[in-house]
Amino acid sequence: MYSGLCTFVIVCEICSLVLPLMPSFTPLVSSKLPTVGLTIFTQMSKLATEHQAINLAQGFPGFDCAAGLISLVEKYLRKGLNQYAPMQGVLALREVIAEKTESLYRTAYHPETEVTITAGATQAIFTAITALVKPGDEVLVIEPAYDCYVPAIELAGGKAVFFQLDPEDWTINWGRLRALVNDNTRMILLNSPHNPTGSTLSANDLLQLELLTRDTNIVILSDEVYEHITFDNQIHQSVARNPQLATRSIIVSSFGKTFHTTGWKLGYCIAPKELMVEFRKVHQFLVFSVNTPMQYAFAEYLSDASSYNYLSLFYQEKRDFFNHLVQSTRFKVKPSSGTYFQLLDYRELSDENDIDFARKLTIENGVASIPVSAFYRHAPEQKQLRFCFAKDNEELERAVLKLQKL
C-alpha cells in the first residue's frame, strides 16, 4: 500500500516535468474561400437589430404563412411521420410538383427520376454546381448575382466568368454574352425573376439562350425561386417552357419564397433524368433527405392551385403601395417586374457609395436596405439600394415616413 502511493507520486512528478515540454499545436488553415466573410444580408440585419431599424434588407416576408399549412404540418407530425424521408423526397410531393410544372410550363417531368426535394434553394444550387462543375470548367455568372453562386463555383474548382446586365433596364445583351462562351464553358447561371433587380426574362431571351447553347455541352442552372411572383400580367418564362432548354437545364425553386416559410428551408429542383442522376449523387451525401412532415404537408397543400396562384396580384399590390409611398421621397423608382424587391435610386440624396449610404440610412435614419454593389465581384458606379416590400403595410408606411426626412 505504501509503495503504491510512492509510485503514484512519482508518476505525477514525472508528468509535471514532461507536460510543459510538450509542444503546442496550432493547425495551419489555408482558406478555400479567402475573400469570403459574413454575407451582406447578415451584416445589414445585424446592423438593423443593433440600431432598432426597420429591416427592409433581408428578403423574408413580414407575415406568417397560411394557417391551413401550419395545421397540415401539425397533422403529419401527430401521424408520426417524423423519421427520414426518402432521399429523393416524399413521392406524393414530387408527384404534385411534376403536375404543377406540367400544368404551368407544358413540360413533363417524371416524379420518380426527375424531381428532388432539397433543404432550400441554396442547397439545390450548391448541389447542382458541385455535381456538374469540374476543376477548370467555366461558369457564366450574370451580375448582379445572388451571393451563393460564386463560392459554390470556386469550391468545385470552377472559374466564374462575369457578365453584367445593362444597368439601364437590366436586360441581357446576348451578343456580348455570346462572346464569352468557349469550349471551357460548362454552365450558365440564370435567375428570373431576378434578385436584386426585379427584372424578368422574356420569351425572346429564352430563344436567344437556346440559340447560344445549341450543339454545345453547356448546362443551364436556372434559379426560379420567385416563379410565382411576376407583375403587370407577365407570364413567368421558365426555361422549362422551351423544349430544347429543358433538356439541358436544372431548375431550382423554393417553398420558402412561395409560401412565406423561409425558415423551414425547403425547396426542390427538376431536371432531365441524366442530370438528376448526377445531382442526387451529391445530394445523398450532403443532406441525404429533408424535413419529412413538412413535405407531406406541402404535398397536400399544393394540390390546390389557389395556394400559389394569388401571389402575383398579392405582391403587385404590395409593390404598388410601397412605390406610391416612395414618390413622396427624393428616391427615384422604376417598378420591379417580379420578386418582392424594389430598387431605389438615391443619386439626388448623396454622392456616397451605396455601402456607406446603406449603413448611414440604417444607423441614422432607421431603415435597413441592401447595397446593390454587394451583388457584384467588381461593381460599376451605381447609387441604388434594394428594399424588400414583403412586409405589412403599416411597416412599409413607417419606413417611408423615415425616408421622407432625407
N, C-alpha and C positions, 0 to 999 in steps of 0.2 A: 504494500500500500504506500509506504514511504517512498520507495524507489519510483513508483508510478508517478507520484506527484512531482518528483525531481525531473522525470522525463518530460512532463507537460511544461514545466517552467523552462527547460532547456529549449524545447521546440518553439515556445513563444519568444524566447530571446533571439533565436535564430531568425524567426520571422521578422522581428523588429529590426534586425540588421539588414535583411535581404530586401524587404519591400521598398525602402527608399531608393534602392539602387536599380529597381526595375524601370525601364524607360517608358514614358507615357507615349500613347499612340493617338495621333490625330489623322484620320483618313484624308487624303487629298481628294478634293471634289473638283472635277472638271465638268462644268455645266454643259448639258446638251442644248440648253436654251439660254445662252449667256445674256441676251438682250431683253429677256422677258422678266417683268416684275408683276406687281399687282395690276389687274385689269383696270381700265379707266372706270368701268362700272362700279367696281368695288371701291375705288378711290372716291368717286363722287358721292356714292351713297353714304360712305363713312363720313365725308365732309358734311353732308346734309344732316346726318344724325347729330354730329358734334355741334352744329350751329342751329339746330331745330328748324331747318329749312324745309320747304315743301319739295318733296322729291319727285320731280318730273324727269329724272335722269334714267334710272334703271327701268328696263322695259317689262314691267309686270302690272297687271290690272289692279286697280284700287278697289275692286268689288269682288264679292265671293262668287263661286260657281253656283250652278243651279242646285236648289235644294233636292230635286229629284235625283241628281247624280250622287250626291252625298248619301242619300237613302239607299241607292243601289250598292255603293261601296259597303255600307253597313250590312246590307242584306247578305253579301257574299262573304264578308268577314264572319258573320254569325253562322253561315252554312259550313264553315270550317275549311274554306278554300284558302289556306294560309301557308301552304308549302310551295316548293319550287314549281313554277310553271314550265311547260316545255321550253327548250332552249329557243325555238323559233318564235314563241309566243303562243298564247291561248288560241286554238284553232277557230273558235267562234268569232274572236275579234279579227283574226286575219281574213276570215270569210266576209265579214261586214265591210272591212276596208277595201277588199277586192271589188265588192259590189258597188260601193260608193265611188271608187275610182273609175270603174267602167261606166257608171251612170253619168258621171261628170265629164269624163275625157274620152269616152268611146274606145278605150284600150283595155283589154282583158289581161289580168294578172292572176296566176294560179295561186290560191291561198296557201297551199302546202309548200310550194317551192319558190315563190317569188314575192312573198311578204314576210317581213321580220319585225317584231316589236322590240323597241330599244329603250334604254334608260335616258330618254330625252333625245332631242335632235343633235346636240353636241356630240354625244356618244356615237350616234349614227354617222356623223361626218368624220369623226376621228377613225372609226372602224373602216369606213369605205376607203379613206386615204391610206391607212395602214395596209389594207388588203391589196390595193391595186397599184400603189406608187412604190417603185424600187429606187435604190440609190442611183443618182444620175438622171432620173426622169424629171421632166419639166412640167409644172402645173401652172396654167394661166389663171391668175387671180385678178378679178376685176374690182378696182378700187373706186370709191371707198368700200372696204370689205370688213365683214364681221371678224372679230379678233381671234377666233379659234381656228381659222383656216390655216394661216401660215405656220404656227407652231406644229400643227399635225403634219404638214408637208415636210418641215425640217426634221422632225423626229423620225420620219420614214426615210430620210436620206435624199429626199427630192429637192428640187430647186424651184422656188416660187418666182414666176415671171409676171411682173406687174403691168397692168393696163388700166388707164384711168378713164372713167366716164366723162363725157363732155359736161363741165360744171354748169353750163347754161341751162341745159334741160335734162341732164343725167341720162343721156342716151349713149348707145354703143356705136362708135364709128367702125363698121365691120371691115373696111379696107385697112385701117390701121391695125386692127386686131389680127387680121389675116397675115400681116407681115411678121407677126411674132411666132407664127406656127412653123415648126420644123420637125425633123424626124425624131427629135427627143421629146416632143410634146406628148405627154401621156394623158393629161386630164385638163378639162376646162371647168372651172368652178363658177356656177351661176347662182344668183339669188334674186328671186322675184316672187311676190312683191319685195322690194329692196330695202334692207336695213343698212344705213340710216336714212337714205334719201326719200323713201316712199315712192320711188318710181316703179314702173312695171314694164315687162317685156310685151311686145306686140306680136301678132301673128307673123308679120314680116321678119321680126327678129328671129323667130324660130326657123323660118325659111332660110335666112342667111346663115344661121348656125348649121342647118342641115347641109347646105352647100359647102360650108367651110370644113366640115368633118367627113364629107363623103370620101370613100376609098381610103380612109385612114384607120388607125387603131386607137384613136382618141376616145376616151370615156368622158361622159358628162356627169358631173356631180351637181345636182340641182337642188338647192336649198329652197324649199317651198313652204316654209313653216307658217307663212301668212296667206296661204292659198285661199282662205275664206274671207279675207279682208281686202276687198277691192272696191273702188268708189266710182261714182258717176256712170253707172251702168256698164262698166268694163267687165269683161269676162276674163278670168284668170287663164293665162296662156301657159299651162303646164307643158313641159316637154313631152308628157305622155300623150298630148294631143297630136303630135307629129309621129307617124308610124316609124319613120327612119330614125328619128332621135330616140324614140322609146327603146329601140333595140340596143342602144349603147349608153343608156342613162341609168344612174341610181338616183332616185327621188327621195328626199327626206322631208318629213312633215312632223308636226308636233301637236299632241293633245293639249299641252300646257298653254300654247298660244291660242288655240281654238276655243278651249272650254274654261279659260281663266283659272287654270290649275298648274301654274308654272312650278309650284313647289312639289308637285307629285313626280316630276321628272319622268314623263312617259312620252315616247314618240314612236315613229315607225319609219321604215324605208321600204320601197318597192323597186324591183329591178328584174330584168330577164334572168332566167334560171342560171345561165353561165356566170353572170356577175354575182348573183346571190350566193352561189356555192362558195365563192372566194370570200364574200362578205361574212358569211356565217363561220368560216374557219377562224376568223379573228374574233368575232362576236362571242363565240362559245368560251373563249379563254379570257376575254375582257370583263364580261359581266355574267356570262352564262345565260341567265334569264332575269326578267324584271317582275315588278310587283304583281302578284297573282290576283288578289281580289279586285284591284282596280282594273285589271284587264277584263275580267268578267263584267264589271260594271259598265265599262265603255262599250263592250260588245252589245249589251242590251240597250244602252243609251243611244248609240249610233244608228240603231235600226230605224229610228225616226229621223228623217232628214231635217225636220224643223229644229233639231238640236243644234244645227250649224248654219242653215241657210238664211237665218235672220241677221247674221253677223255683219255683212256689208252695210246694210242700212243702219244697224245699231251704231257701228263705229263711224259711219259717214256723218251721222248726227252729232257725234262727239267731235269729229274733226271740224265741222262747220261751226259748232258752238264755240270751240276754242279759237278758231281763226277769226270769228266775228269779234270776240273779246279783244284779240291781239290788235285789231285795227285801231283800237284806242291808244295804242302804244307807238313808239318810234321804231319798232321792229318791222321788217318787211317780210311778207309771207307769200309763197306760191303754194297753193294747196297740194298736199300729197295725193298720190293716186292709189295708194294702198298702205298696208300696215297700220299700226296705231301710233306712228311717229310723225312729227311735223318739224321741218327745218325752218328756223327763223334767222334772217339776215340782220346783223347788228351794226353794219358799217356806218350808219348815221349816229350811232351811240358812242363808238370808241374806235381807236386805232390799235388797241391791244390785240395780241394774238388770241386765238379762241380758247386756249387752255387757261391763260391768265384771266381772261374775261369771264369764263365759266366759274372759276374759283371765286372771283370777286362777286359775281352775281349770287353765288351760294352764301358766302360769308357775310356780305354787306347788305344784300337785298332779300335773302331768304328764299331763293328759288334755285333748285339744282337742275342742271341740264348736262348734256354730253357734248364736248367739243368735237366737231366733225374730223379734225385733223387726226384724232386718235384712231381713225379707221384707215389710215394710210401708212405705208412704210416711209415715204418721203412726201409729206403733204404739200400741195400747192398753196399759195397765199389765198386763204378764204376767211370769211368772217361769218361763220354760220354755226349755230348750235342746234342740237337735236333735243326736242321735247317730247315726252310721252303723254298723250292725251287720253289714255285708258284709265281715267280717274272719274270720280263722282263730279258732277257739275259744280258743286259747292267748292270742291278743292281747286278746280280749274279757275273759278272766279276769284278765289283768294290769291292764287298765284298771279293772275293777270293784274290784280289790284297792286301787287308789289312791283310788277314790271312797268306799270303806268308811271311810277315815280322816277324812273330813269330819265 
